[in-house]
């Protein structure tokens, strides 16, 4: 069944209305992700979920509910406290929050505070000073994230700690381009942006930094098939309530597995590698916690093979690659500045 983005938003609003009384200290809800960015008349891709951000009046937000099938779409429900949202200026300076408020994505607003955040953000979103601050926020996320790389932790956790800050390099550029800093499709979105701004060659630099610029479609397809097998094994075994556990379930398979397969089939296989690695690492964490040793060993072999193709075989390799990312930041800053200067949507 095809669902438009407008219909998906209505379903998210309906779910919120039905469940608000049972949500802890409910104070409002709004949309995030692609449902906040895509035109209302566009079809919601079958490989996309609908991000519902639920605001709680409690000082500390509870763990996310995760992915929930509802009305033919897959909702992904996360809690935020008012402290995490902050003021309108705080939202404007946050590259991952501002996109939810520059248009009206509010699902419920019993206090009126979300409407105030929307008004402030919409009025100032495209001003150059705020765009620059959001880019700086993304750049800090890279540095801070790499600083948390812990060589004493499980190797799959170390991979995740390197991977996500490395992928935020795309978010710096997408933020400068006033584009959605999407999660799974970040490298594809960065490719589109860089081609539009005549910096196509820089996309190759981003892929080399990730380690996948040289990979063929056939090789990525092999890794995807191995990841899919690990995904199914992890989904069957999972019992430990990790925050991302709902991302590795049968309901989430169209996003994690089929979404990557769609990229490979479009010859955007290198852009699929980021999420293949991210999902594979999550599967490894679930398998290590809950699967029989033989299952873990079988699935770990494919994970190590994928990392080997990226030039990563040890914690020392990850530390070296983290340093490569830090050294790449001045070059990233040059391209960011070029996009900021050329972007006609930015107001002075």
Secondary structure, 3 states (H helix, E strand, C coil): CCCEHHHHHHHHHHHHHHHHHHCCCEEEEEEECHHHHCCCCCECCCCCCEEEEEEECCCCCCCCCEEEEECCEEEEEEEEEHHHHCCHHHHHCCCCCHHHCCCCCEEECCCCHHHHHHHHHHHHCCEHHHHHHHHHHHHHHHHHHHHCCCCCCCHHHHHHHHHHHHHHHHHHHHHHCCCCCCCCCHHHHHHHHHHHCCCHHHHHHHHHHHCCCCCCHHHHHHHHHHHHHHHHHHHHHCCCCCCCHHHCCCCCHHHHHHHHHHHHHCCCHHHHHHHHHHHHHHHHHHHHHHCCHHHHHHHHHHHHHHHHHCCCCCHHHHHHHHHHHHHHHHHHHHHHHHHHHHCCCCEC
